[in-house]
Amino acid sequence: MNPIAIRLLSQQLVAPQYSDPAEVVNYMGAMQAQEYRMMRWAVEMRTRRPSHKAFKKAFDEGRVIRLHLMRGTWQLLSAEDYWMLIGLCAPKAIAVTKGWMSSNKISIPDEELYHVRDILAQTAADLGSATKEDIVQALAEKDIRMDDHRLSYHIRMAEMSGTLCSGDLLPMKATYSLTAEKVKLTAKMDHDEALMRFTRKYFQSRQPATLEDFVWWSGLNVSDCRKGIELLGDSVHVEKWKDRVFYLTDDCRTRGFRKGKFLLIPPYDEYLISYKSRDIVLPPEHRHHAHNNSGIFQPVIAYDGTICGNWSPFKEDCQATFFAGQSGRAERFTDTPSLENITEAWQSYKHYLAR
């Protein structure tokens, strides 16, 4: 088994199978969307012809939704999966958020929670797409004032309740819409059916992955994650690699990987954040270049799937630094990549911005 090649194929980072950004998000199940500008590249780099405008169209049409959900963090979901994942993941995410509130000595009584939620919903309904500044103004008109931290918790709870979701895509700031006007309501799905679908989406798009990886990524209880794998039955199988137990789907892709390719990967990308253990693609001695212990992730460069450097997404010219020397060579490499390939990857990124 070549776990790096399989992950690149499964994550659509090489030989992508989709053209529509909404199809990518639906295939992935959920995608971390911490960095508002770079979440767009995270999706589009997994399409056949990356286009900034294509992502905006899908986002504004409500086919791709951004909200706080799994692990209490920002996620992208497809509209098709929205209600399924709200039902499956929101209860645990709300409990996690309440734990954070308690540790920060913030208590929000139910009366305040529901009163503020009504104002948030009305503001989003009135404006279509409301910014945080719009919400602050609407609250002030009701003689309600609070610090940004407390307001952020109110917005998160409104998102996880299925009341608010993302509005139109602006260049630099998030907007909020009334979910009822953005996402078509679907019939409530049976818990086991939702769990099975969610589990399959994870392993088909992140394989090979372990149970511990799935627990970390999903934010669900270990028992639910075990059950999700059991529900998949014969459609998944186990392979051992370096004394670890990995799960793969029986339709796993193994063809399409070609050596010699650089990837410019955005911060918080699923290529790293999908897994509890990241040493398969990230040499442990270079972990601090990719993310710190506080969960802050950096833009990274991958060569043949192995993380080997950092890049700067918001510069006019290509700027890249490597972990070992200036050639792009790291300890794992058996050959020295050409810096011309970095230029090619940069040009692909610039073309995406222009399309």
Backbone torsions as a table, in degrees:
resi	resn	phi	psi	omega
1	MET	NA	133.1	174.3
2	ASN	-106.9	92.0	-172.6
3	PRO	-63.7	-32.9	-179.4
4	ILE	-68.1	-46.8	179.9
5	ALA	-62.0	-41.9	-179.7
6	ILE	-65.7	-39.5	178.7
7	ARG	-65.7	-41.5	178.3
8	LEU	-60.2	-42.6	178.8
9	LEU	-68.7	-46.0	-177.7
10	SER	-64.5	-35.8	-179.8
11	GLN	-83.8	4.0	178.0
12	GLN	65.3	24.6	-179.9
13	LEU	-87.8	-17.6	168.1
14	VAL	-132.3	149.4	-178.2
15	ALA	46.4	55.5	-178.3
16	PRO	-62.3	148.0	-175.5
17	GLN	-103.0	-6.9	-171.7
18	TYR	-120.3	150.7	175.5
19	SER	-108.6	-28.4	-175.8
20	ASP	-93.7	126.2	179.4
21	PRO	-58.5	-33.6	178.7
22	ALA	-65.4	-33.5	177.4
23	GLU	-67.0	-37.8	177.9
24	VAL	-62.4	-48.9	-178.4
25	VAL	-63.2	-40.0	178.4
26	ASN	-63.9	-41.1	178.1
27	TYR	-64.2	-41.7	-177.6
28	MET	-74.7	-19.1	-179.5
29	GLY	88.0	-57.1	174.1
30	ALA	-158.2	148.4	-179.6
31	MET	-134.6	133.7	179.6
32	GLN	-59.5	135.4	-175.2
33	ALA	-133.1	41.4	-176.2
34	GLN	-63.5	-43.5	-176.8
35	GLU	-95.9	111.8	-169.1
36	TYR	-58.8	-40.2	-178.4
37	ARG	-79.9	-37.3	-173.2
38	MET	-84.2	-14.6	175.9
39	MET	-59.9	-28.0	-177.6
40	ARG	-68.4	-42.8	177.6
41	TRP	-68.3	-35.4	178.9
42	ALA	-57.9	-38.2	177.5
43	VAL	-77.7	-50.5	-171.4
44	GLU	-68.0	-30.5	178.9
45	MET	-66.7	-11.1	178.4
46	ARG	-98.9	9.2	175.9
47	THR	-105.6	166.2	-178.6
48	ARG	-68.4	-34.4	-177.6
49	ARG	-137.4	85.9	-173.8
50	PRO	-55.8	132.5	-177.4
51	SER	-146.5	121.5	176.8
52	HIS	-60.3	-40.4	-178.7
53	LYS	-67.4	-34.5	178.8
54	ALA	-65.3	-39.6	177.5
55	PHE	-65.1	-45.9	-179.6
56	LYS	-59.4	-40.9	179.5
57	LYS	-61.3	-47.9	-179.6
58	ALA	-63.8	-37.8	-178.9
59	PHE	-69.6	-48.2	-178.4
60	ASP	-65.6	-30.8	179.0
61	GLU	-79.1	-5.7	179.1
62	GLY	80.3	14.5	175.8
63	ARG	-81.6	-23.0	171.9
64	VAL	-120.9	128.9	-174.4
65	ILE	-120.1	138.7	175.8
66	ARG	-115.4	131.6	177.7
67	LEU	-163.3	167.5	171.2
68	HIS	-79.1	129.5	177.2
69	LEU	-150.8	-94.9	-173.9
70	MET	-60.2	132.0	-179.4
71	ARG	59.6	15.0	-179.9
72	GLY	72.5	16.2	-177.4
73	THR	-111.8	170.6	179.0
74	TRP	-66.6	134.7	176.7
75	GLN	-136.2	153.5	165.6
76	LEU	-102.7	132.2	175.6
77	LEU	-126.8	157.6	170.1
78	SER	-83.5	150.5	177.0
79	ALA	-58.4	-32.7	-179.6
80	GLU	-61.5	-35.4	-177.2
81	ASP	-96.9	-6.5	-169.8
82	TYR	-52.3	-57.3	-174.2
83	TRP	-69.7	-33.0	176.4
84	MET	-60.6	-44.6	-176.2
85	LEU	-78.1	-29.8	172.4
86	ILE	-60.7	-46.6	-179.5
87	GLY	-65.5	-36.4	-175.3
88	LEU	-83.3	-42.8	-169.5
89	CYS	-102.2	-25.2	-173.2
90	ALA	-61.6	-41.4	-179.0
91	PRO	-55.7	-45.2	178.8
92	LYS	-69.1	-39.8	-179.3
93	ALA	-64.4	-38.0	177.8
94	ILE	-65.4	-40.9	178.1
95	ALA	-63.1	-41.0	177.8
96	VAL	-62.8	-44.2	-179.5
97	THR	-63.5	-40.7	177.7
98	LYS	-64.3	-34.0	175.3
99	GLY	-64.0	-42.8	176.6
100	TRP	-62.6	-42.8	179.4
101	MET	-59.2	-43.8	-180.0
102	SER	-62.8	-42.8	-179.7
103	SER	-66.8	-25.4	177.4
104	ASN	-94.0	9.7	178.7
105	LYS	57.3	40.8	175.9
106	ILE	-113.4	122.6	178.2
107	SER	-120.8	124.7	-179.9
108	ILE	-117.1	104.9	178.6
109	PRO	-61.5	153.2	-179.1
110	ASP	-57.2	-38.6	-179.1
111	GLU	-59.6	-44.0	177.6
112	GLU	-67.8	-42.3	-177.1
113	LEU	-57.4	-49.1	-176.0
114	TYR	-74.4	-33.8	178.3
115	HIS	-65.7	-46.9	179.0
116	VAL	-66.3	-38.5	179.7
117	ARG	-61.0	-39.4	177.4
118	ASP	-61.8	-38.5	179.7
119	ILE	-69.9	-41.2	177.5
120	LEU	-60.3	-45.1	-178.9
121	ALA	-64.2	-42.7	-178.9
122	GLN	-66.9	-39.2	179.0
123	THR	-63.5	-45.1	178.7
124	ALA	-64.5	-39.2	179.5
125	ALA	-65.9	-39.6	-178.0
126	ASP	-69.7	-39.7	-173.6
127	LEU	-96.4	-17.0	-176.7
128	GLY	84.2	-57.0	174.1
129	SER	-134.5	110.7	-176.2
130	ALA	-106.4	134.8	173.8
131	THR	-84.8	171.0	177.0
132	LYS	-62.6	-35.4	177.7
133	GLU	-63.6	-38.0	176.1
134	ASP	-62.1	-40.4	-179.3
135	ILE	-67.2	-43.3	178.2
136	VAL	-58.8	-42.5	179.6
137	GLN	-65.3	-42.4	179.6
138	ALA	-63.4	-38.9	177.5
139	LEU	-67.2	-41.0	-180.0
140	ALA	-61.9	-35.2	178.2
141	GLU	-65.6	-20.8	175.5
142	LYS	-98.8	12.6	-179.9
143	ASP	61.7	36.4	176.5
144	ILE	-115.3	123.2	179.1
145	ARG	-132.3	137.8	179.6
146	MET	-152.6	160.4	179.4
147	ASP	-74.2	166.2	-173.7
148	ASP	-62.0	-35.7	-178.1
149	HIS	-62.6	-47.4	-179.6
150	ARG	-65.2	-41.5	178.6
151	LEU	-62.5	-38.5	179.6
152	SER	-60.9	-38.5	177.4
153	TYR	-66.4	-39.1	177.3
154	HIS	-60.9	-43.0	-179.4
155	ILE	-66.6	-42.6	178.7
156	ARG	-59.4	-45.9	-178.6
157	MET	-64.4	-35.0	177.1
158	ALA	-67.7	-36.3	177.3
159	GLU	-66.7	-46.9	-175.5
160	MET	-72.6	-16.0	175.1
161	SER	-85.0	-6.4	-178.0
162	GLY	84.5	15.2	-179.3
163	THR	-87.5	-47.1	-179.4
164	LEU	-114.9	150.3	169.6
165	CYS	-146.0	-171.8	-176.8
166	SER	-68.9	144.0	172.6
167	GLY	-96.4	-148.5	-179.2
168	ASP	-67.8	153.0	-178.6
169	LEU	-82.1	116.1	173.6
170	LEU	-101.9	162.0	-176.5
171	PRO	-58.8	-41.3	-169.1
172	MET	-128.4	-12.6	-175.3
173	LYS	-135.2	149.0	-179.2
174	ALA	-75.6	150.8	172.2
175	THR	-126.7	163.1	-175.5
176	TYR	-128.5	137.9	177.2
177	SER	-122.6	162.2	173.6
178	LEU	-75.2	122.1	-175.8
179	THR	-56.5	-38.9	-177.9
180	ALA	-59.9	-23.6	179.7
181	GLU	-98.4	-6.6	-174.9
182	LYS	-110.9	-36.1	-173.2
183	VAL	-124.3	127.5	179.6
184	LYS	-64.9	131.3	178.8
185	LEU	-72.2	133.2	178.9
186	THR	-118.2	162.7	-179.7
187	ALA	-63.1	143.7	179.2
188	LYS	-63.2	132.7	-177.0
189	MET	-94.1	143.3	174.2
190	ASP	-56.3	140.2	-175.1
191	HIS	-57.0	-46.9	-177.6
192	ASP	-66.1	-37.0	177.4
193	GLU	-63.6	-44.3	178.4
194	ALA	-64.0	-42.2	-179.6
195	LEU	-63.9	-41.5	179.3
196	MET	-63.6	-46.4	-179.6
197	ARG	-63.0	-43.7	-179.6
198	PHE	-61.9	-44.3	-179.7
199	THR	-63.7	-42.2	179.5
200	ARG	-63.8	-42.3	179.2
201	LYS	-59.5	-41.1	179.8
202	TYR	-62.4	-53.8	-173.5
203	PHE	-72.3	-32.2	178.7
204	GLN	-67.7	-28.9	-175.5
205	SER	-102.8	-9.1	-179.2
206	ARG	-124.9	-1.0	-176.0
207	GLN	-61.5	151.7	-7.0
208	PRO	-74.3	138.3	-179.0
209	ALA	-142.8	157.4	-178.1
210	THR	-99.8	169.0	173.7
211	LEU	-58.8	-42.0	-179.3
212	GLU	-63.5	-35.8	175.5
213	ASP	-61.5	-46.4	-178.2
214	PHE	-64.1	-41.2	178.3
215	VAL	-60.9	-46.2	-179.4
216	TRP	-61.4	-49.3	-174.2
217	TRP	-68.1	-45.2	-172.8
218	SER	-75.0	-29.5	-174.6
219	GLY	76.7	3.9	179.2
220	LEU	-83.0	167.5	176.2
221	ASN	-68.4	153.3	179.5
222	VAL	-57.6	-40.5	-178.5
223	SER	-62.8	-39.8	177.7
224	ASP	-66.0	-40.1	-179.5
225	CYS	-66.1	-40.9	176.1
226	ARG	-61.4	-43.4	-179.2
227	LYS	-64.3	-39.1	178.5
228	GLY	-59.1	-41.9	178.4
229	ILE	-66.7	-41.0	178.7
230	GLU	-62.3	-38.1	-179.1
231	LEU	-65.6	-23.8	178.8
232	LEU	-73.4	-18.7	174.9
233	GLY	57.0	-132.1	-175.0
234	ASP	-77.0	-1.7	-179.2
235	SER	-78.7	-7.8	174.3
236	VAL	-125.4	154.5	176.0
237	HIS	-139.3	166.2	-176.0
238	VAL	-104.6	138.8	169.4
239	GLU	-133.3	138.9	178.1
240	LYS	-98.8	137.4	179.6
241	TRP	-144.6	118.6	-178.3
242	LYS	51.0	49.7	175.7
243	ASP	65.3	17.8	175.4
244	ARG	-115.4	149.3	-178.9
245	VAL	-100.1	117.6	-179.4
246	PHE	-113.0	149.1	175.6
247	TYR	-108.4	137.6	176.5
248	LEU	-134.8	148.9	175.6
249	THR	-82.0	154.6	-176.9
250	ASP	-71.4	-15.7	176.5
251	ASP	-102.5	24.4	-178.4
252	CYS	-56.8	136.2	177.6
253	ARG	-79.3	135.4	177.3
254	THR	-129.0	-6.5	-178.8
255	ARG	-114.9	145.9	178.7
256	GLY	123.1	-11.9	179.5
257	PHE	-78.5	131.4	175.5
258	ARG	-128.5	138.4	-178.1
259	LYS	-74.9	160.3	173.9
260	GLY	92.4	20.8	-174.8
261	LYS	-111.5	130.4	171.1
262	PHE	-92.3	145.9	172.0
263	LEU	-128.2	133.7	174.5
264	LEU	-98.3	103.9	-170.3
265	ILE	-100.6	131.5	-178.2
266	PRO	-74.2	165.1	175.6
267	PRO	-64.6	150.0	178.3
268	TYR	65.0	22.0	-177.2
269	ASP	-72.8	152.3	-178.7
270	GLU	-64.1	-19.0	179.9
271	TYR	-62.5	-29.2	175.4
272	LEU	-106.9	-45.2	-168.9
273	ILE	-74.5	-10.8	179.1
274	SER	-72.6	-10.6	-169.9
275	TYR	-128.0	142.5	174.6
276	LYS	-72.4	-42.9	177.3
277	SER	-103.7	121.4	-173.1
278	ARG	-111.9	7.8	-172.9
279	ASP	-69.7	-15.2	178.1
280	ILE	-61.9	-39.0	-178.2
281	VAL	-112.4	-13.0	-177.5
282	LEU	-122.8	107.3	178.4
283	PRO	-53.9	127.6	-175.0
284	PRO	-54.3	-32.8	-178.8
285	GLU	-69.3	-14.1	179.7
286	HIS	-112.0	10.3	-177.0
287	ARG	-56.0	-39.3	-175.8
288	HIS	-65.7	-18.1	175.8
289	HIS	-77.1	-24.4	-175.7
290	ALA	-95.1	-37.4	178.6
291	HIS	-161.8	155.3	177.5
292	ASN	-103.1	-177.7	-177.1
293	ASN	-74.8	-10.3	179.2
294	SER	-92.7	3.0	177.3
295	GLY	86.2	18.8	176.1
296	ILE	-91.8	119.9	-177.5
297	PHE	-105.1	145.4	-177.8
298	GLN	-108.1	158.4	171.3
299	PRO	-66.3	132.9	-176.0
300	VAL	-129.1	159.8	176.0
301	ILE	-107.4	135.7	172.9
302	ALA	-115.0	137.8	172.4
303	TYR	-119.5	118.6	-173.6
304	ASP	51.5	34.0	175.0
305	GLY	91.4	-13.4	179.6
306	THR	-94.3	129.5	-179.5
307	ILE	-69.4	125.3	-172.0
308	CYS	-134.5	-3.2	-177.5
309	GLY	-172.9	-175.1	177.5
310	ASN	-123.9	155.8	177.0
311	TRP	-138.3	167.0	-176.6
312	SER	-116.1	105.8	-174.8
313	PRO	-69.1	-24.9	-169.7
314	PHE	-106.6	20.1	175.4
315	LYS	-96.2	154.8	178.2
316	GLU	-69.8	-36.6	-178.9
317	ASP	-111.4	159.6	179.9
318	CYS	-66.3	122.0	177.1
319	GLN	-128.1	117.9	-177.4
320	ALA	-137.2	141.9	174.1
321	THR	-127.1	145.4	-177.3
322	PHE	-112.9	154.7	-176.0
323	PHE	-72.1	-26.5	-176.8
324	ALA	-136.7	99.6	179.6
325	GLY	75.2	-177.3	-176.4
326	GLN	-102.8	0.7	-177.8
327	SER	-88.2	-11.0	-174.8
328	GLY	92.7	1.3	-177.7
329	ARG	-83.8	129.0	173.1
330	ALA	-117.2	171.8	-172.5
331	GLU	-57.5	-30.9	-175.6
332	ARG	-78.7	-18.0	-171.8
333	PHE	-75.7	139.4	175.2
334	THR	-98.0	-11.0	175.3
335	ASP	-138.3	164.2	-177.4
336	THR	-99.0	116.5	179.8
337	PRO	-68.8	150.2	178.3
338	SER	-84.0	137.7	178.4
339	LEU	-67.1	-17.6	175.8
340	GLU	-61.5	-30.9	179.7
341	ASN	-68.3	-31.3	175.3
342	ILE	-63.7	-41.3	178.7
343	THR	-61.7	-40.5	178.2
344	GLU	-62.7	-43.4	179.2
345	ALA	-64.7	-39.1	178.4
346	TRP	-64.7	-41.2	179.1
347	GLN	-63.7	-37.0	176.6
348	SER	-62.7	-41.3	177.9
349	TYR	-65.3	-42.4	179.2
350	LYS	-66.5	-37.6	177.1
351	HIS	-63.7	-39.8	177.1
352	TYR	-58.4	-42.0	-179.4
353	LEU	-65.4	-31.2	-176.4
354	ALA	-86.4	-18.5	-174.2
355	ARG	-83.3	NA	NA
